[in-house]
Amino acid sequence: MVAATPSEFGLHNREVKLPGGSVEPFPGQSTESLPTRSTEMLNKVELKRELGLFSAVNLNVGCMIGSGIFISPSIALERAGSVGLCLVIWAVCGAISLMGALTFVELSSVVPRSGAEYSYFLEAFGSLHKFWGPLPSFVCAFINVCILNPTSTAVIILTFSEYVCHPFAHQMSGMTPESQDMVKKMIAIVGLGLMTVINFMSVKLYVRMQNIFSVCKLVVCGIVILTGVVLLCTGETENLSKGSEGSAASPENLALAFYGCLWSYGGWSTITVITEEVKKPEVNVLRSIVITLPLVTAVYLMMNVAYMTILTIPEMVTASAVAVVFGDRMLGVMNFIIPVGVAISTFGCALNNQFATARLCYVAGREGHMVEAFSYIHMRRLTPAPAVLLQGLLAFLFIISGDIKSLIDFCSFLVWIFYGFAMVALMVMRKTKKDASRHYKVPVFIPVLVILVALFLCLVPIITDPTPKYFLALLFIGLGMILYVPLVYHKFRPKWMNEFTYFIQVLLEVVPPENELE
């Protein structure tokens, strides 16, 4: 359910009970149950800038290096058909991601608010037309908050559970498949609960945790890379020497190979989702992007070279988890390092994904494109607590629903639709906001090139392989457009929404952002 702008209903002016202070109760409600706040904490309630450059880089690394590079580099190799073309595609995807990230840096300087594409669409198109202007931003928020990101978080945390159980595969072999699945889901739910608590409690706690996880996953990547370097130095080059032999260069295969690689690079826009929590965003957003993308591209290329040094193309293509097969082959009794590394990597990635999506939900709630209560902030912890809990609940529902991996197939399709629109938003604001402050201005050919890439990735698969998953993605976009008409354009608001908002305030001790408690 989506509400109109909060200010229309006066809820942002609601007072809370404070020690030694006056109380203005909600009509018909007792003041006794209202949340309290100590007098030394009577400050402006808003998200705080807790992320420095190191944490911003770690955040990007944590979101980009998830399960993909450990589990499914075989997707690109299967579609490319050769070692040489596969490595070229990985490098090109790194360059495309860097170009997209640089355009988002300019967008974040023109629109210095959290929310990434959502905020850019609202700023670029919102004032152009009363009906059509806010529509792209609402659809973007609806798809990301309610479908894409909770599903992605659920799949990532289920992968975490899978690899937590991997060292105990022998002990679990006597269990029925149904019992094994139940155990894995229970572990996934515990992991989801833990990361939700972290994001609920404190941004500083989240920063410490994601810094640790990012360093750990880079250590695991380093072990794989170092092993590959040792193999190359000892003359293990037979697989790599095949070069471009067997390349499959059809448009459909290329598009699907790019999907596989770009999915692993996914997360490069995360830092622009949380701009309001970055220290000195005018310099640190750009610096974090310039550091992260080349670093991750180099790591991905070297890890693929390491895999391909010891594993043949058929072995990689048939492997459900390439890194685990690599570890079993090369690390001997130390092979547990890989599943442990994947578990750490996926948990950190899911933690980051939930953190960023909660901020998108928070920003959309402030603009009236999401339930108003999801834009509120915890009085003491200064986190968007309702938005965090919503993401935890939605991911929980996807976990227990069973087969959700099929939903991930259309993620890249939807993501690149929004990326393409973001490039259009940049071009529009080059005209409508010529005098806006820009800490960085990307060369014009870059957004044009990213638009062409987005068109290729969105049109070629649906033309060459019109499977239901692409039409399901379009169906969700259509559903968002339908909901937009009554809930946002006509500002329909159920009568019970006031009571629901008050209930959330009292239950979670949250208040509207940027509201002085006096």
C-alpha positions in Angstrom: 0.0 0.0 0.0 1.3 3.4 -0.9 0.3 6.7 0.7 0.3 10.3 -0.5 2.9 12.7 0.8 3.0 12.5 4.6 2.6 16.2 5.1 -0.9 16.1 3.7 -2.1 14.3 6.7 -0.3 16.1 9.5 1.4 13.0 10.9 4.8 14.5 10.7 3.8 17.0 13.4 2.8 14.4 15.9 4.6 14.8 19.3 6.0 12.1 21.5 6.3 12.0 25.2 9.6 13.2 26.6 10.9 13.4 30.2 10.0 16.8 31.5 8.3 17.9 28.3 4.8 18.4 27.2 2.8 15.8 25.3 0.4 16.4 22.4 -1.3 13.0 22.1 -2.8 11.5 19.0 -6.5 12.1 18.9 -8.3 9.5 21.0 -5.0 7.9 22.2 -3.5 7.8 25.7 -0.1 9.4 26.2 1.2 6.6 28.4 2.2 4.3 25.6 4.1 6.9 23.6 7.9 6.3 23.2 10.3 8.2 25.4 13.6 9.9 24.6 16.3 11.3 27.0 16.8 15.0 27.1 20.4 14.8 26.0 19.3 13.3 22.7 16.9 16.0 21.6 18.6 16.5 18.3 17.4 16.5 14.7 16.3 13.0 13.7 17.9 12.1 10.4 20.2 9.5 8.9 23.8 10.3 9.9 26.9 10.3 7.7 28.8 7.3 9.0 30.6 6.0 5.8 34.1 7.3 5.1 36.1 6.4 1.9 37.3 3.1 3.3 33.8 2.0 4.3 32.4 3.2 1.0 34.9 1.1 -0.9 34.2 -1.9 1.3 30.4 -1.4 0.8 30.8 -1.4 -3.0 33.2 -4.4 -2.8 30.8 -6.2 -0.5 27.8 -5.6 -2.7 29.6 -6.5 -6.0 31.5 -9.6 -4.8 28.7 -11.9 -3.7 28.0 -15.5 -4.7 28.4 -15.0 -8.4 32.2 -15.2 -8.9 32.4 -18.2 -6.5 29.5 -20.1 -7.9 28.5 -19.3 -11.5 31.3 -18.0 -13.8 30.4 -21.1 -15.8 27.4 -19.2 -17.1 29.5 -16.9 -19.2 31.9 -19.7 -20.3 29.0 -21.9 -21.4 27.5 -19.1 -23.5 30.8 -17.7 -24.8 32.1 -21.2 -25.8 35.8 -20.4 -25.3 38.3 -19.3 -22.7 39.4 -16.3 -24.7 36.0 -14.8 -25.5 34.9 -15.5 -21.9 37.7 -13.4 -20.5 37.1 -10.6 -23.0 33.4 -10.6 -21.9 34.4 -10.3 -18.2 36.7 -7.4 -19.0 34.1 -5.6 -21.1 31.5 -6.1 -18.4 33.9 -4.5 -16.0 34.3 -1.5 -18.3 30.5 -1.2 -18.8 30.0 -1.3 -15.1 32.6 1.4 -14.6 31.0 3.6 -17.2 27.5 3.1 -15.7 29.0 3.9 -12.2 30.6 7.1 -13.4 27.3 8.4 -14.8 25.7 7.7 -11.5 28.4 9.8 -9.8 27.3 12.8 -11.9 23.7 12.0 -11.2 24.4 11.8 -7.5 26.1 15.2 -7.6 23.0 16.8 -9.3 20.6 14.9 -7.0 22.5 14.6 -3.7 19.9 12.4 -2.1 19.7 8.7 -1.3 17.7 6.4 -3.6 19.8 6.2 -6.8 17.6 5.6 -9.8 14.4 6.4 -7.9 15.6 9.9 -6.9 17.1 10.5 -10.4 13.8 9.7 -12.1 11.8 11.8 -9.7 14.1 14.8 -10.3 14.4 14.4 -14.0 10.9 13.5 -15.0 8.7 14.5 -12.0 8.0 18.1 -13.1 7.6 17.3 -16.8 4.1 16.0 -16.6 1.6 15.7 -13.8 0.7 12.1 -14.5 3.6 10.6 -16.4 6.4 12.5 -14.6 6.4 10.6 -11.2 5.5 7.3 -12.8 9.0 5.9 -13.6 10.2 6.6 -10.0 7.2 4.9 -8.5 7.6 1.8 -10.7 11.3 1.7 -9.9 10.6 1.9 -6.1 7.8 -0.7 -6.3 9.8 -3.2 -8.3 13.0 -2.9 -6.3 11.5 -2.7 -2.8 8.7 -5.3 -3.1 10.1 -7.8 -5.7 13.7 -7.6 -6.9 15.7 -6.9 -3.9 13.8 -9.0 -1.3 14.0 -11.9 -3.8 17.7 -11.3 -4.4 18.3 -11.2 -0.7 16.4 -14.4 -0.1 18.4 -16.3 -2.8 21.7 -14.9 -1.5 21.0 -15.9 2.0 19.8 -19.3 0.9 23.2 -19.7 -0.9 24.8 -18.7 2.4 22.9 -21.5 4.1 23.9 -24.0 1.4 27.6 -23.3 2.0 27.3 -23.3 5.8 26.0 -26.8 5.4 28.6 -27.9 2.9 31.3 -28.9 5.4 28.7 -31.1 7.1 27.5 -32.8 4.0 28.7 -36.2 5.2 26.8 -35.9 8.5 23.7 -34.8 6.6 23.8 -37.5 4.0 21.6 -39.8 6.1 18.8 -37.2 6.1 16.0 -37.2 3.6 16.1 -34.4 1.0 13.1 -32.8 2.6 14.8 -32.7 6.0 18.0 -31.3 4.4 16.0 -28.6 2.7 14.3 -27.8 6.0 17.6 -27.5 7.8 19.0 -25.2 5.1 15.9 -23.0 5.3 16.1 -22.7 9.0 19.8 -21.7 8.8 18.8 -19.1 6.1 16.1 -17.7 8.4 18.5 -17.4 11.3 21.0 -15.6 9.0 18.3 -13.3 7.7 17.3 -12.5 11.3 20.9 -11.8 12.3 21.5 -9.4 9.4 18.1 -7.7 10.0 19.1 -7.1 13.7 22.5 -5.6 12.5 20.8 -3.2 10.1 18.1 -2.3 12.7 20.5 -1.7 15.6 23.1 0.7 14.2 24.7 2.0 11.1 28.1 1.9 12.9 27.6 -1.8 13.7 26.7 -2.4 10.0 29.8 -0.5 8.9 32.0 -2.6 11.2 30.5 -5.9 10.0 30.6 -5.1 6.3 34.2 -4.0 6.6 35.1 -7.3 8.2 33.2 -9.4 5.6 34.6 -7.4 2.7 38.2 -8.0 3.9 37.5 -11.7 4.5 36.0 -12.3 1.0 39.0 -10.5 -0.6 41.3 -12.9 1.4 39.4 -15.9 0.0 39.6 -14.4 -3.5 43.3 -13.9 -2.9 43.8 -17.6 -2.0 42.2 -18.7 -5.3 44.2 -16.1 -7.3 47.5 -17.1 -5.6 46.8 -20.8 -6.3 46.2 -19.9 -9.9 49.5 -17.9 -10.1 51.4 -20.8 -8.7 49.9 -23.2 -11.3 50.7 -20.8 -14.1 54.3 -20.5 -12.9 54.6 -24.3 -12.9 53.5 -24.4 -16.6 49.8 -25.3 -16.3 48.7 -23.4 -19.4 47.1 -26.2 -21.5 43.5 -25.0 -20.9 44.3 -21.3 -21.4 46.3 -22.0 -24.6 43.0 -23.0 -26.4 42.3 -19.2 -26.7 39.2 -18.5 -28.8 38.7 -22.0 -30.0 35.0 -22.9 -30.0 33.7 -19.3 -29.6 29.9 -18.9 -30.0 29.3 -15.3 -31.1 25.6 -15.3 -31.8 23.7 -12.2 -30.4 21.6 -14.4 -28.1 24.6 -16.1 -26.6 26.5 -12.9 -26.2 23.5 -11.2 -24.4 23.1 -14.1 -22.0 26.9 -14.3 -21.4 26.8 -10.6 -20.6 23.8 -11.2 -18.2 25.9 -13.8 -16.3 28.9 -11.5 -16.0 27.0 -8.3 -15.3 25.0 -10.1 -12.5 28.3 -10.8 -10.8 29.2 -7.1 -11.2 25.8 -6.0 -9.8 25.9 -3.6 -6.9 28.1 -0.9 -8.4 25.3 1.6 -7.9 24.8 0.8 -4.2 26.9 3.8 -3.0 24.5 6.2 -4.8 21.5 4.6 -3.0 22.9 5.8 0.3 24.5 9.1 -0.6 23.0 10.8 2.5 25.1 8.5 4.8 28.5 9.1 3.0 30.9 11.5 4.5 32.0 14.2 2.0 29.9 12.6 -0.8 31.1 15.2 -3.3 34.5 13.5 -3.3 34.1 10.1 -1.7 31.4 8.8 -4.0 33.6 9.2 -7.1 36.8 8.0 -5.3 35.0 4.9 -4.1 33.8 4.1 -7.6 37.2 4.7 -9.2 38.9 2.4 -6.7 36.2 -0.3 -6.6 35.5 -1.1 -10.2 39.1 -1.6 -11.4 39.8 -3.6 -8.3 36.8 -5.9 -8.7 37.4 -6.3 -12.5 41.0 -7.3 -11.8 39.9 -9.8 -9.1 37.3 -11.3 -11.4 39.7 -11.7 -14.3 42.4 -13.3 -12.2 39.9 -15.7 -10.5 38.6 -16.8 -13.8 42.1 -17.4 -15.1 42.8 -19.4 -11.9 39.6 -21.5 -12.5 40.5 -22.1 -16.2 44.0 -23.1 -15.4 43.0 -26.2 -13.6 39.5 -27.0 -14.8 38.5 -27.8 -18.4 35.6 -26.1 -20.1 33.2 -29.1 -19.6 34.2 -29.3 -15.9 33.5 -25.6 -15.4 30.2 -25.7 -17.3 28.8 -28.7 -15.4 30.0 -27.5 -12.0 27.2 -26.1 -9.7 29.9 -24.3 -7.7 33.1 -23.7 -9.6 35.0 -22.4 -6.6 34.2 -25.4 -4.5 35.3 -27.8 -7.3 38.5 -25.8 -7.6 39.1 -26.0 -3.8 38.5 -29.7 -3.7 41.0 -30.2 -6.5 43.7 -27.9 -5.2 43.5 -27.2 -1.5 43.4 -30.7 -0.1 42.5 -30.8 3.6 42.2 -27.0 3.5 39.3 -27.2 1.0 36.9 -26.1 3.7 38.2 -22.5 3.1 36.2 -22.1 -0.1 32.7 -22.9 1.3 33.5 -20.9 4.4 34.6 -18.0 2.1 31.4 -18.3 0.0 29.3 -18.3 3.2 31.1 -15.1 4.5 30.8 -13.5 1.0 27.1 -14.2 0.6 26.1 -13.1 4.1 28.0 -9.9 3.6 26.4 -9.3 0.2 22.9 -10.0 1.6 23.6 -7.6 4.5 24.6 -4.9 2.1 21.6 -5.5 -0.2 19.2 -5.2 2.7 20.9 -2.1 4.0 20.7 -0.3 0.6 17.1 -1.4 -0.2 15.9 -0.2 3.2 17.3 3.2 2.3 15.4 3.2 -1.0 12.2 2.3 0.8 12.9 5.1 3.3 13.4 7.7 0.5 10.3 6.5 -1.4 8.3 6.8 1.8 9.4 10.4 2.2 8.1 11.2 -1.3 4.7 9.5 -0.7 5.6 6.6 -3.1 5.6 4.0 -0.3 3.7 3.6 3.0 4.5 6.7 5.1 5.6 4.8 8.2 8.5 3.3 6.2 10.1 6.7 6.0 10.4 7.0 9.8 13.6 6.7 11.7 14.3 5.2 15.1 14.6 7.9 17.8 17.8 6.6 19.3 19.4 4.3 16.8 18.8 6.7 13.8 18.2 3.8 11.4 15.1 3.5 9.1 13.8 0.7 11.3 10.4 0.1 9.7 12.0 -0.1 6.2 14.6 -2.6 7.5 12.0 -4.8 9.1 9.9 -4.7 5.9 12.8 -6.0 3.9 13.4 -8.7 6.4 9.8 -9.8 6.3 9.6 -9.8 2.5 12.8 -11.8 2.2 11.5 -14.3 4.9 8.3 -14.8 2.8 10.4 -15.6 -0.3 12.6 -18.0 1.6 9.7 -20.1 3.0 7.8 -20.0 -0.4 10.2 -22.6 -1.8 11.4 -22.3 -5.4 12.3 -18.7 -5.9 15.4 -19.0 -8.0 13.4 -18.8 -11.2 12.5 -15.2 -10.1 16.2 -14.2 -10.3 16.3 -15.1 -14.1 14.6 -11.8 -14.9 16.6 -9.6 -12.5 19.2 -8.5 -15.0 16.5 -7.8 -17.5 14.7 -5.4 -15.1 17.8 -3.9 -13.7 19.1 -2.8 -17.1 15.7 -1.3 -18.0 16.2 1.0 -15.0 19.9 1.6 -15.8 18.9 2.7 -19.3 16.3 5.1 -18.0 18.9 6.5 -15.6 21.0 7.4 -18.6 18.0 9.1 -20.1 17.5 11.0 -16.9 21.1 12.2 -17.0 20.6 13.5 -20.6 17.3 15.3 -19.6 19.0 17.0 -16.6 21.9 18.1 -18.8 19.2 20.3 -20.5 16.9 21.1 -17.6 19.5 21.7 -14.9 22.4 23.2 -16.8 23.4 25.4 -13.9 23.2 22.6 -11.2 26.4 22.0 -9.2 28.3 19.1 -10.7 31.4 17.8 -8.8 32.0 15.5 -11.8 30.7 15.5 -15.4 30.9 12.4 -17.4 31.7 12.6 -21.2 28.5 12.5 -23.2 29.5 9.4 -25.1 29.4 7.3 -22.0 25.7 7.5 -21.1 24.9 7.1 -24.8 27.0 3.9 -24.9 25.3 2.6 -21.7 21.9 3.3 -23.3 22.9 1.2 -26.3 24.1 -1.6 -24.0 20.8 -1.5 -22.1 18.8 -1.7 -25.3 20.9 -4.7 -26.5 20.6 -6.5 -23.2 16.8 -5.9 -22.9 15.7 -6.4 -26.5 18.0 -9.2 -27.9 17.0 -11.9 -25.3 13.2 -11.2 -25.5 13.4 -11.2 -29.4 15.6 -14.3 -29.7 14.3 -16.3 -26.7 10.8 -15.0 -25.8 10.5 -17.1 -22.6 7.8 -16.4 -19.9 10.4 -14.9 -17.5 10.8 -11.7 -19.6 7.0 -11.3 -19.9 6.7 -11.8 -16.2 9.1 -9.0 -15.7 7.0 -6.7 -17.9 3.9 -7.9 -16.0 5.4 -6.6 -12.8 6.1 -3.3 -14.4 2.5 -3.1 -15.6 1.3 -3.9 -12.1 3.3 -1.0 -10.7 1.7 1.3 -13.3 -1.8 0.1 -12.3 -1.1 0.7 -8.6 0.3 4.1 -9.4 -3.0 5.5 -10.6 -5.1 5.2 -7.4 -2.4 5.2 -4.7 -0.1 8.0 -6.0 -1.8 10.0 -8.7 -5.3 10.1 -7.0 -3.7 9.9 -3.5 -6.2 7.3 -2.3 -5.5 6.6 1.4 -7.4 4.0 3.4 -9.0 5.3 6.6 -7.1 2.8 8.8 -3.7 4.2 7.6 -3.5 6.8 10.4 -3.9 4.1 13.0 -1.4 1.9 11.3 1.2 4.8 11.2 0.6 5.5 14.9 0.9 1.8 15.8 4.3 1.6 14.0 5.5 4.8 15.8 4.7 3.4 19.2 5.8 -0.2 18.5 9.2 0.7 17.0 9.8 4.1 18.7 10.2 5.8 15.3 9.5 9.4 14.2 9.5 11.3 10.9 12.9 12.3 9.6 14.3 15.9 9.9 11.8 16.6 12.7 12.9 18.5 15.8 11.8 16.8 19.0 11.2 19.5 21.5 
